[in-house]
Amino acid sequence: MPPSLPSTMRCVEIARPGPPDVLTPTRRAVPVPATGEVLIRVRAAGINRPDVFQRKGSYPPPPGASDIPGLEIAGTVVALGAEVSTPQLGDEVCALVPGGGYAEFCTAAAPLCLPVPRGLDIVHAAAIPETYFTVWNNVFDRGRLQPGESFLVHGGTSGIGTTAIALAKRWGATVFATAGGPDKAAMCERLGARRGIDYRTEDFVNIVLELTHVRGVDVILDMVGGDYFARNLTTLAPDGRLVQIAFLGGYRAEVDLRPIMVKRLTITGSTLRARPVAEKARLAAALREHAWPWLERGEVRPLVHATFPLEAAAQAQALMESSAHIGKIVLTI
């Protein structure tokens, strides 16, 4: 570790499972990068729904990961672990991490560090990794979305939703999105969706089937689960793919197996946090190849709703739980 670095840092820890006010500013030792890792002086850190689940005690960090919340960061590389050749000291990067983001310093696996895209500031860079890695893996890898196909994302104004709309639209897909309220539905359309659907007053099944001439969509990305599961099966086209990444509406559903068989549907899902670095590195390489040029040309851009200082992490997570935001919420450090 360079002698110029401090021995302790400001961070936010989870004092105990509970509401947002259990997020407690404190000081801890600056972490030391292990073999294959770098140490990043964090300047911004994204807030994500899994952070809320961790705070409530339902999504613990994987073995070996920091118990400090925070899954995506952006900042400057200030120390290198053994066997690291890139990134280099002084590089500005954004990184996917398994924990530790709500802090002044955070270690990250070197292959999961990507350069801050040209033209983006550090706050917008911090809003990229968790949602871009998640969307690329689930929509394009597992969902196999192709240019010219149709795509439905639930929760279209969330961080995942706004990212999915932008990337799928740029990929050449026709996009539909659900959101809560007419203003949010309209925002989905401004972001690139052909139709934003207010799930509070509209039936997404009927609207999608009408707009696709009863065919349905090729891929659905769902964070709701529960009774959406059966409705998703109805909404899918023949050979359609349903990708489940969360279950905010419940993790149990009654299923009629007939649509799966008759329409030859594929149902899949995934989590990202605990997967091996090598798997995530493959996603990082795909993003560098495909999404980074789009970001640097301004063809896609992360949408940041609000920023909060590190010590206001409780207020930031309270905003996320309210679902009043559109896009990402970022801590600045």
Backbone torsions as a table, in degrees:
resi	resn	phi	psi	omega
1	MET	NA	132.6	178.3
2	PRO	-59.8	137.1	-178.6
3	PRO	-64.6	-17.8	-179.2
4	SER	-73.9	-14.0	-178.3
5	LEU	-81.5	145.8	176.9
6	PRO	-69.9	163.0	178.6
7	SER	-88.8	-21.9	178.8
8	THR	-127.7	165.1	-176.1
9	MET	-145.1	157.7	170.0
10	ARG	-77.3	143.7	176.2
11	CYS	-159.3	175.8	177.3
12	VAL	-124.4	125.2	-179.9
13	GLU	-115.3	164.4	176.5
14	ILE	-94.7	107.7	-175.2
15	ALA	-64.7	-37.0	179.8
16	ARG	-168.9	160.6	176.7
17	PRO	-61.0	137.3	179.7
18	GLY	164.4	-160.2	-177.2
19	PRO	-73.0	177.7	-175.0
20	PRO	-54.0	-31.2	-175.1
21	ASP	-72.2	-0.9	172.9
22	VAL	-79.4	-8.9	174.4
23	LEU	-73.9	115.8	-167.4
24	THR	-120.7	119.3	173.2
25	PRO	-63.3	138.1	-179.0
26	THR	-156.9	-173.8	174.9
27	ARG	-124.5	142.2	176.7
28	ARG	-140.4	170.0	176.3
29	ALA	-67.9	142.6	174.8
30	VAL	-65.5	129.4	-178.5
31	PRO	-69.8	154.9	180.0
32	VAL	-106.7	128.4	-178.8
33	PRO	-68.3	133.4	176.6
34	ALA	-83.1	179.3	176.3
35	THR	-56.0	130.6	179.8
36	GLY	82.7	5.2	-178.9
37	GLU	-116.4	163.3	171.2
38	VAL	-125.4	159.7	172.9
39	LEU	-104.9	130.1	-177.4
40	ILE	-114.8	129.8	168.4
41	ARG	-79.0	108.7	-170.6
42	VAL	-77.5	130.7	175.3
43	ARG	-110.8	-19.3	176.4
44	ALA	-157.5	148.2	-179.0
45	ALA	-140.9	131.1	-179.5
46	GLY	-77.9	148.9	173.2
47	ILE	-99.5	134.8	-179.7
48	ASN	-136.4	158.4	-178.1
49	ARG	-57.3	-37.2	176.2
50	PRO	-59.1	-27.9	175.8
51	ASP	-61.8	-39.3	178.9
52	VAL	-65.9	-44.1	178.3
53	PHE	-61.9	-39.8	178.1
54	GLN	-63.4	-42.9	179.2
55	ARG	-60.2	-34.7	-180.0
56	LYS	-81.2	-8.1	176.9
57	GLY	94.4	8.3	-175.9
58	SER	-105.6	2.8	-178.2
59	TYR	-145.3	73.1	-175.8
60	PRO	-68.3	154.3	177.3
61	PRO	-66.1	150.6	178.1
62	PRO	-67.6	161.7	-179.5
63	PRO	-54.6	132.5	178.4
64	GLY	89.6	-12.6	-179.3
65	ALA	-86.3	155.5	176.2
66	SER	-63.6	145.1	175.2
67	ASP	-83.3	-6.1	173.1
68	ILE	-69.2	132.6	180.0
69	PRO	-69.9	167.9	177.3
70	GLY	116.7	116.4	-172.6
71	LEU	-112.1	-1.8	179.6
72	GLU	-151.2	139.3	-174.8
73	ILE	-142.5	163.9	170.0
74	ALA	-143.5	141.5	-179.0
75	GLY	173.6	-153.5	-173.1
76	THR	-115.5	134.7	177.4
77	VAL	-72.4	123.7	-176.5
78	VAL	-120.7	-9.3	176.5
79	ALA	-156.9	150.2	-178.7
80	LEU	-119.6	135.9	169.5
81	GLY	-77.9	176.4	178.7
82	ALA	-63.0	148.6	173.6
83	GLU	66.8	27.1	176.5
84	VAL	-110.9	123.0	175.6
85	SER	-111.0	-25.0	176.9
86	THR	-148.2	137.4	2.5
87	PRO	-70.0	172.5	-177.5
88	GLN	-110.0	164.4	177.9
89	LEU	-55.6	135.0	179.1
90	GLY	90.2	-11.4	179.6
91	ASP	-67.8	139.9	172.0
92	GLU	-91.4	123.2	-174.1
93	VAL	-136.0	161.4	163.2
94	CYS	-117.7	150.0	-170.9
95	ALA	-146.8	145.9	169.6
96	LEU	-89.2	129.0	-179.0
97	VAL	-130.9	154.0	179.3
98	PRO	-82.6	-0.9	-179.5
99	GLY	162.4	168.7	174.9
100	GLY	95.9	4.3	-172.6
101	GLY	-73.2	-27.5	-178.4
102	TYR	-81.4	66.4	-174.5
103	ALA	-160.8	164.0	177.9
104	GLU	-72.6	-27.3	178.5
105	PHE	-134.9	145.6	-178.6
106	CYS	-151.6	138.6	173.9
107	THR	-86.6	152.6	179.1
108	ALA	-147.4	145.1	173.3
109	ALA	-63.6	131.1	-175.8
110	ALA	-55.8	-40.6	-179.2
111	PRO	-67.3	-13.7	-178.4
112	LEU	-99.2	10.1	174.7
113	CYS	-97.0	127.6	178.0
114	LEU	-120.8	146.3	-179.3
115	PRO	-63.7	144.8	173.3
116	VAL	-59.5	122.4	-177.7
117	PRO	-58.5	137.5	177.2
118	ARG	-56.9	133.9	179.0
119	GLY	94.6	-8.7	178.8
120	LEU	-107.4	142.3	174.0
121	ASP	-81.6	174.1	-172.7
122	ILE	-67.3	-32.0	179.6
123	VAL	-65.8	-46.2	179.4
124	HIS	-67.9	-33.2	177.2
125	ALA	-63.2	-37.6	179.6
126	ALA	-68.6	-18.6	-179.6
127	ALA	-87.1	3.2	-174.3
128	ILE	-91.6	-54.9	-159.9
129	PRO	-56.4	-55.1	-173.2
130	GLU	-60.5	-44.7	-176.8
131	THR	-76.2	-38.8	-179.3
132	TYR	-69.2	-44.1	175.5
133	PHE	-59.0	-45.4	-177.3
134	THR	-64.2	-47.8	-177.7
135	VAL	-67.0	-43.1	-178.6
136	TRP	-61.9	-45.1	-179.6
137	ASN	-61.9	-45.2	-170.5
138	ASN	-88.3	-36.0	-178.6
139	VAL	-84.2	-44.7	-172.7
140	PHE	-95.5	-35.1	177.5
141	ASP	-84.2	-65.1	-175.7
142	ARG	-73.0	-39.3	179.7
143	GLY	-82.2	-17.3	175.5
144	ARG	55.0	38.4	179.2
145	LEU	-62.6	131.8	-178.6
146	GLN	-113.4	150.7	173.1
147	PRO	-55.4	136.5	-178.7
148	GLY	92.6	-12.7	177.3
149	GLU	-84.0	175.6	179.3
150	SER	-112.5	150.4	-169.5
151	PHE	-144.5	135.6	175.9
152	LEU	-121.3	128.4	173.8
153	VAL	-119.1	131.7	173.4
154	HIS	-88.5	147.7	-176.2
155	GLY	70.5	50.0	-170.4
156	GLY	-66.5	-17.8	179.8
157	THR	-103.3	5.7	172.8
158	SER	-74.2	174.7	175.7
159	GLY	-59.2	-45.8	177.0
160	ILE	-63.9	-43.9	-176.0
161	GLY	-64.5	-46.7	179.9
162	THR	-64.4	-36.1	177.2
163	THR	-66.9	-44.1	-179.0
164	ALA	-62.8	-42.2	178.0
165	ILE	-59.6	-48.9	-175.6
166	ALA	-63.0	-47.8	-176.0
167	LEU	-70.4	-42.1	-179.6
168	ALA	-65.8	-40.6	177.5
169	LYS	-61.6	-46.2	179.8
170	ARG	-65.7	-29.1	178.8
171	TRP	-70.5	-18.7	179.1
172	GLY	104.2	19.0	178.5
173	ALA	-95.0	156.7	169.9
174	THR	-88.3	125.2	-169.2
175	VAL	-112.0	136.5	168.9
176	PHE	-121.8	151.6	-177.7
177	ALA	-149.5	141.6	173.4
178	THR	-100.7	151.3	178.1
179	ALA	-160.3	162.9	-175.8
180	GLY	-93.3	98.6	177.5
181	GLY	112.1	153.3	-177.2
182	PRO	-64.6	-34.5	-179.7
183	ASP	-66.6	-41.9	179.4
184	LYS	-69.8	-37.6	176.3
185	ALA	-61.7	-41.5	177.8
186	ALA	-65.1	-36.2	177.6
187	MET	-63.4	-38.9	176.5
188	CYS	-56.8	-39.6	179.4
189	GLU	-70.0	-37.0	177.3
190	ARG	-66.3	-29.4	178.9
191	LEU	-78.7	-13.2	176.7
192	GLY	131.1	-3.7	178.0
193	ALA	-72.0	141.3	174.3
194	ARG	-64.3	-37.3	-179.2
195	ARG	-147.3	123.1	168.2
196	GLY	-90.7	134.1	-173.5
197	ILE	-117.2	120.6	177.0
198	ASP	-78.6	103.5	-175.2
199	TYR	-67.3	-14.5	179.6
200	ARG	-75.4	-28.2	-175.9
201	THR	-126.3	-8.1	-175.7
202	GLU	-124.8	152.0	178.2
203	ASP	-97.0	110.3	-175.7
204	PHE	-64.3	-29.4	180.0
205	VAL	-62.7	-52.4	-177.5
206	ASN	-63.1	-41.5	-177.0
207	ILE	-67.0	-45.9	-179.3
208	VAL	-64.3	-43.3	179.8
209	LEU	-63.9	-38.2	178.7
210	GLU	-65.5	-44.9	-176.1
211	LEU	-73.8	-19.8	178.1
212	THR	-104.4	14.9	178.9
213	HIS	57.0	44.0	174.3
214	VAL	74.7	-3.3	-178.7
215	ARG	-69.9	-41.2	-173.9
216	GLY	93.7	-177.9	-177.8
217	VAL	-103.9	158.6	-177.0
218	ASP	-81.2	-34.8	-176.2
219	VAL	-138.1	138.5	172.5
220	ILE	-125.0	131.7	171.6
221	LEU	-107.2	117.9	-171.5
222	ASP	-123.0	131.3	174.3
223	MET	-113.0	5.6	-171.8
224	VAL	-98.6	-51.0	-177.5
225	GLY	70.0	-148.5	179.1
226	GLY	55.4	-132.8	-176.9
227	ASP	-75.0	-5.7	173.3
228	TYR	-69.3	-23.1	-173.3
229	PHE	-59.3	-53.6	-179.2
230	ALA	-64.4	-37.2	179.6
231	ARG	-67.4	-35.0	175.7
232	ASN	-62.4	-41.5	-179.9
233	LEU	-61.1	-38.0	177.4
234	THR	-66.6	-33.1	-174.4
235	THR	-81.1	-17.5	-177.6
236	LEU	-77.2	145.1	174.4
237	ALA	-78.7	166.4	172.0
238	PRO	-52.9	137.5	-176.0
239	ASP	64.8	21.9	180.0
240	GLY	-74.4	162.8	-177.2
241	ARG	-128.0	126.3	175.2
242	LEU	-105.5	124.7	179.6
243	VAL	-115.4	117.9	-176.8
244	GLN	-102.2	122.5	-179.7
245	ILE	-122.3	-3.4	175.9
246	ALA	-165.7	173.7	-178.9
247	PHE	-144.7	60.5	179.9
248	LEU	-61.6	-23.6	178.5
249	GLY	-97.6	9.0	179.5
250	GLY	118.9	149.7	-175.8
251	TYR	-103.8	10.3	176.4
252	ARG	-119.2	144.3	179.3
253	ALA	-152.4	147.0	172.7
254	GLU	-91.4	130.9	-170.3
255	VAL	-119.9	131.4	167.3
256	ASP	-91.6	114.1	-174.1
257	LEU	-73.3	-15.3	-174.2
258	ARG	-60.9	-44.8	179.3
259	PRO	-61.0	-33.7	179.4
260	ILE	-61.3	-43.0	-177.3
261	MET	-76.2	-46.9	-175.0
262	VAL	-65.6	-40.0	-177.6
263	LYS	-96.2	1.9	177.5
264	ARG	57.6	49.6	-175.4
265	LEU	-80.4	153.2	173.2
266	THR	-114.5	129.4	178.4
267	ILE	-118.8	124.8	-178.2
268	THR	-143.5	177.1	178.9
269	GLY	-172.5	172.0	-179.9
270	SER	-165.4	162.7	163.7
271	THR	-122.4	162.7	-172.9
272	LEU	-117.1	-36.7	-164.5
273	ARG	-57.1	-44.5	-172.5
274	ALA	-91.4	3.3	-176.9
275	ARG	-74.6	153.9	-175.9
276	PRO	-60.5	152.2	179.3
277	VAL	-57.2	-38.2	-178.0
278	ALA	-60.6	-38.3	178.4
279	GLU	-67.8	-43.1	179.3
280	LYS	-67.7	-32.3	178.8
281	ALA	-63.4	-35.7	176.6
282	ARG	-62.7	-39.9	177.1
283	LEU	-66.1	-40.5	178.4
284	ALA	-59.9	-41.5	179.4
285	ALA	-64.9	-39.3	178.5
286	ALA	-65.6	-40.9	177.7
287	LEU	-64.9	-41.1	179.5
288	ARG	-61.2	-38.1	-177.9
289	GLU	-74.9	-43.5	-171.5
290	HIS	-101.0	-53.2	-171.1
291	ALA	-80.4	-32.8	-176.5
292	TRP	-62.9	-42.5	174.8
293	PRO	-59.9	-38.1	177.7
294	TRP	-63.6	-42.9	178.9
295	LEU	-62.6	-43.9	-175.0
296	GLU	-73.3	-23.1	175.1
297	ARG	-90.6	-1.3	179.6
298	GLY	76.8	16.6	-178.9
299	GLU	-80.6	-25.7	168.9
300	VAL	-133.6	156.8	-177.4
301	ARG	-157.9	133.6	175.3
302	PRO	-64.5	141.8	-178.9
303	LEU	-101.4	114.1	-179.5
304	VAL	-101.2	119.5	-178.1
305	HIS	-81.3	-43.4	-174.8
306	ALA	-159.3	155.4	172.7
307	THR	-122.0	151.5	177.9
308	PHE	-136.9	148.3	171.6
309	PRO	-67.4	158.9	-176.8
310	LEU	-51.5	-44.3	-175.9
311	GLU	-68.0	-12.3	178.8
312	ALA	-99.6	26.7	-180.0
313	ALA	-57.7	-33.4	179.1
314	ALA	-62.7	-44.3	177.8
315	GLN	-65.1	-37.0	179.3
316	ALA	-63.8	-43.9	179.0
317	GLN	-70.2	-32.7	175.8
318	ALA	-62.4	-39.9	176.5
319	LEU	-62.6	-43.1	179.1
320	MET	-60.4	-43.5	-179.4
321	GLU	-65.9	-27.1	179.6
322	SER	-72.6	-19.5	-175.7
323	SER	60.1	22.9	177.4
324	ALA	-83.3	-8.8	-176.0
325	HIS	-87.0	161.9	172.8
326	ILE	-128.3	113.1	-177.6
327	GLY	95.3	-143.5	-171.4
328	LYS	-101.8	154.1	172.6
329	ILE	-117.2	133.6	-171.8
330	VAL	-130.5	137.4	171.1
331	LEU	-89.4	138.3	175.2
332	THR	-109.9	142.4	-171.0
333	ILE	-131.4	NA	NA
